[in-house]
Amino acid sequence: MSSDFFSPNELVSTLRSESRSLGLPEGSIEPIIERVLKAVLTWLENREIITRSDLERVVSSELKKYSPDLALVYENREKVI
């Protein structure tokens, strides 16, 4: 897998930060972050090359399963909303 922009630690940090901005309790967000990270890492296993869009789409899709609000914030994190 070739990616100069993916960092598991950065993803976890981003999701924690965004969950705090939503006021989600830390105890409830940690299992979600673990599931999302596991799914992303599994998805990455068989990929030679990925794009940032691919990665963001997978993260968002996984987040929607557990927290649609967090998924929305993640999808729009670099936009003014």
BAKOLDO-827136 format. One record per residue (C-alpha): residue in three letters; x, y, z. Coordinates in Angstrom, 3 decimals, always signed. Each point is the difference from the previous one (the first is absolute). Last residue first. Example, Ala and Ser with C-alpha at 12.3 -4.5 7.8 and 13.67 -1.06 7.14 Angstrom:
{SER, {+13.670, -1.060, +7.140}}
{ALA, {-1.370, -3.440, +0.660}}
END
This chain:
{ILE, {-20.493, +25.078, +7.787}}
{VAL, {+3.403, +1.196, -1.211}}
{LYS, {+1.688, -2.890, -1.699}}
{GLU, {+3.050, -1.945, +1.063}}
{ARG, {-1.857, -2.247, +2.430}}
{ASN, {-3.013, -0.544, -2.246}}
{GLU, {+0.125, -3.767, -0.420}}
{TYR, {+1.254, -0.448, +3.553}}
{VAL, {-2.825, +2.156, +1.400}}
{LEU, {-2.566, -2.011, -1.938}}
{ALA, {+1.533, -3.308, +1.083}}
{LEU, {-0.038, +1.169, +3.629}}
{ASP, {-3.717, +0.738, -0.306}}
{PRO, {-0.687, -3.344, -1.704}}
{SER, {+1.617, -1.827, +2.921}}
{TYR, {+0.433, -3.781, -0.091}}
{LYS, {-0.646, -1.201, -3.536}}
{LYS, {+0.576, +3.481, -1.431}}
{LEU, {+3.562, -0.107, +1.352}}
{GLU, {+0.847, -2.987, -2.193}}
{SER, {-1.206, +1.739, -3.151}}
{SER, {+1.844, +3.177, +0.954}}
{VAL, {+3.269, -1.835, +0.540}}
{VAL, {-0.408, -1.865, -3.297}}
{ARG, {-0.816, +3.174, -1.937}}
{GLU, {+2.895, +1.874, +1.606}}
{LEU, {+2.424, -2.730, -1.047}}
{ASP, {-1.223, -0.105, -3.564}}
{SER, {+0.064, +3.794, -0.232}}
{ARG, {+3.576, +0.099, +1.326}}
{THR, {+0.939, -2.352, -2.778}}
{ILE, {+1.228, -3.534, +0.384}}
{ILE, {+2.781, -2.038, -1.534}}
{GLU, {+0.991, -3.619, +0.497}}
{ARG, {-3.154, -0.971, +1.818}}
{ASN, {-0.496, -3.403, +1.539}}
{GLU, {+0.587, +0.901, +3.649}}
{LEU, {-1.562, +3.474, -0.170}}
{TRP, {-3.562, -1.253, +0.531}}
{THR, {+1.094, -1.891, +3.106}}
{LEU, {+1.710, +3.148, +1.319}}
{VAL, {-3.146, +2.023, -0.685}}
{ALA, {-2.252, -2.552, +1.718}}
{LYS, {+2.280, -0.156, +3.058}}
{LEU, {+0.148, +3.803, +0.204}}
{VAL, {-3.789, +0.264, -0.192}}
{ARG, {-0.509, -2.659, +2.647}}
{GLU, {+2.572, +1.548, +2.371}}
{ILE, {-1.425, +3.497, -0.514}}
{ILE, {-3.494, -1.268, +0.785}}
{PRO, {+1.202, -1.796, +3.135}}
{GLU, {+1.715, +3.246, +1.136}}
{ILE, {-3.046, +2.202, -0.654}}
{SER, {-2.231, -1.267, +2.791}}
{GLY, {+2.479, +0.499, +2.804}}
{GLU, {+1.045, +3.377, -1.355}}
{PRO, {-3.544, +1.339, +0.289}}
{LEU, {-1.163, +1.780, -3.157}}
{GLY, {-0.121, +3.786, +0.327}}
{LEU, {+0.032, +0.570, -3.746}}
{SER, {+3.315, +1.866, +0.203}}
{ARG, {+1.298, -2.859, +2.146}}
{SER, {-0.889, -2.477, -2.767}}
{GLU, {+1.891, +2.128, -2.506}}
{SER, {+3.123, +0.013, +2.136}}
{ARG, {-0.145, -3.722, +0.640}}
{LEU, {-0.565, -0.706, -3.704}}
{THR, {+2.939, +2.187, -1.013}}
{SER, {+2.326, -1.551, +2.581}}
{VAL, {-0.968, -3.529, -1.083}}
{LEU, {+0.551, +0.904, -3.658}}
{GLU, {+3.353, +1.619, +0.823}}
{ASN, {+1.136, -3.076, +1.901}}
{PRO, {-0.991, -2.284, -2.884}}
{SER, {+2.029, +2.172, -2.386}}
{PHE, {-0.969, +0.192, -3.636}}
{PHE, {+1.472, +2.713, -2.229}}
{ASP, {+3.038, -1.540, -1.642}}
{SER, {-1.872, -3.067, -1.084}}
{SER, {+1.306, -3.053, -1.774}}
{MET, {-1.352, -3.361, +0.972}}
END
